[in-house]
Amino acid sequence: MKKLVLLASAIPTFAFAAPDRTVELRDAALKDDVAWDITEGLTTEVGQRMPGTEAEARARDWSVKKLKALGFKNVRVEPFDMPVWVRGEEKAEITLPYPQPLILAALGNSGATPASGLEADVVHFATFEDLKAAPDSAVKGKIVFVSHAMKPTQDGSSYGQYGQARFTGPNVAAKKGAAAIVIRSIGTDSHRNPHTGSTNFEAGVTAIPAAALANPDADNLERIFARTKTVRLKLTLTPRNIGVRQSGNVVAEVPGTDPEAGIVLIGGHLDSWDLGTGAIDDASGVAITAAAAKRIMDAGKPRRTIRLVWFGAEEVGVLGGKAYFERHKADNHAVAAESDFGADRIWRFEVKLPEGAKPVADRLAAALAPLGITRGKGEAGGGADVGPIIRGGVSAIDLNQDGTHYFDLHHTPDDTLDKVDPEALRQNVAAWTAMLSIVANAPENISTARP
């Protein structure tokens, strides 16, 4: 915090000349405890929040009580139905040539093996591209292993490239006749924790058993293939689909004074995968946005209404974001932003605003600079849950967290509260508070969708 004060003093005072209380609110947020309270409470009192399950329902009940207690208005649940997948038994062992167990986790929407397991030869592909290029005959009846290793990046961009092995790899393997598929976890750690996550099968393609190996186990399997071409694996996965259940979005508002100025949509997703307690993905995100919105609310009514949404069922297909869009696409949204990339420090911001709102972006740059946040050169894209609204023409602001270590924890049993740094969490709240103070009160038109 001392460094932040020194940096702020080095910025010329004219950079902060503004008629609002942005600087005061931002600096006060560097002592925020609300975000930690929400993150700690949600992970402790609810724990994992698998979409569509009883645990996610408890999380919605908890959230409604918490948001009402914090003073938000119009707090409600907007339900929607969804098909629900749950995991079962998960075991794997190399049976030939070097018998030993492996640590893995089923991917969301994975098919099941027989209860007694499935044993078959393994075919190794160093990359997802190699699997796509392989003839069906090389894959049919075998267990596919894709071993390419994800590399860390500050902006998380490598997830899109390496994640294809998880997103669509099982579908490709199934169409080629594979009996099952195991992939190296889409993660950057070297711990014996598998990274789960959803995969998807095309209509008409029968889901095959699909799992992610812990990275050290993938390394070991690669070493075995370096010694021999014949590897045999026994795999037991017993997930099941339990039918249609209910999920929902938790919505709360800070009412504004000017309905014509539009809604500032913010939030994160309430659900999580079931291996950990979803602290960084995404309890911290819903906590950051709520804490910042509360600070604006406690300072007096903003010009624009701030709508806070804790989206449901993001992990299994952005179902909450899609449901929100269908329900609210006709609402007058001015701008949208989302926190769903962990709890590390924000290092960059980017905007998608109309040309006439350039002064807003300039004020953001001035207010965020003392927090060590620079202005990026790209265009803001929002996030998964606010993506449908933004693609519909709504303006966007990104507050980009440092993702260098995010994929060490992403979708693993290690996604727990102890990984959240309270000081970094406060820096996030300060940045979001400054952003909301400027955007919610801007006199300019900030809506891309309006002339």
C-alpha positions, 0 to 999 in steps of 0.5 A: 500500500505504501508503494501506491501512495508514493506512486499517487504522489508522483502523478501531477495533481491536475490528473485527478481534477474531477467534480466527483469523489473518485479518488477519495473512494478509490483510496478508501477501497484500499482498506476494503474488507467486504470483498474478503468477507464475501469470498471467505463466507461463500467458500466456507459456508457453501463451498463448491457450487456445481451448476444445477445442484443442491450446492448451487441452490444453497449458494443462491440462497446465501447470496440473496441474504448477503446482498440484502444485508449489504443494502442492495436493492431489488435483490432477486433470483432469476431462475432457468432450467438446465441439464445437469451432469455430475461426476462419479468414480474416477480411477486410472492405472497403467497396466502395461508395461509399468503398472502404476496408478494415475491421478485424473478427473473427468471432464464435464459432459464426459461419457462413462465407462462400464462400472468395472472399467475399460482397458485398452491400448493407448495412442499418444499424440503430442498435440491436438493438431496431431490428433485431428490429422490422424487417420481413424484407423490409428485411433479406433478402439483405443484410449487417446492421450494428448500431451501438449503442455500449456504455457503461462501468459499474463493475459491468459491468451494461451488458454484458447490455444491449448484448451482446444484439447479439452474443449473439442478433443473428446469430440474429435476422438469420439468421431474417430472411434476412440474408446476414451480420451485422456488429456494433459490438464489444461493448466500451468502447474506441476502439482498432482492436481488434475484440472477439470472443465467442460467438453462438448460433443456434437449432436449425434456423437456419442459421448466417450469417457474423457478425463484430464491427467494431473500434469506430473502424471502426463509427464510420466506417461510421456516418459513411458512412451519414450521407452516403448510404443505399447502402453495399456491403460485401465480407466474407470469413470462413472459420471452420469446425467441426472436430468433437468434441474434449476439454476439461476442468476442472482441480481441486485441493483444500486438504483440510479437517478437517470433511467435514460442514462442506461444500466452499468452491468457488472458481476461474475459467476456464482457457480464453480467446479466441484474439486475445490471451493471456487475461491478464485473462480469465481467467488473473488470475482463476485466479491470484488464487483459487489464490494465496489458497487457497495462503495458507490452505493454508500457514497450516494446515488449514481447517475446510472443504475448499477446492476450486479449479477452473480451468474449461474451455471457459467462453467458448463456453457455460460448458461446464466449469461445466455439466460440473462441476455434472453431476459434482459436484451431489451433493457437499456444497458450502457456498458458491461464489465465482468470479473472472472480471472482470479484474484491477482492484481489488475495490471491493465484496462481496455475499453470499447466505448463510442468515440464521444466517450474518449474523455471517459477513457482518459479519466479512467487512465488517470484514476487507475494509474496510481494503482499500477494499471496501464491502458491497453491498446486493444478493445475490451471484450467483456467476459463470458457471462456479459459476452452476449450483451456486449456482442449485442452492441453494448459498450464494455470495459475490461479490468485485466487481472494478472493471469501468470499463475491463474492456471496453476489453480484453475478448476483444481482441488487447489482453488481454495481461499488460502490462494487469495491475497487480501491486498491484491483483492483490495487493489481489485476493489479499488480499481473497480470502485474508481471505474464505477465512480467514473462510468456510472456518473459520466455525463457523456453518452457511453453506450455504443448502441446509442447515437 
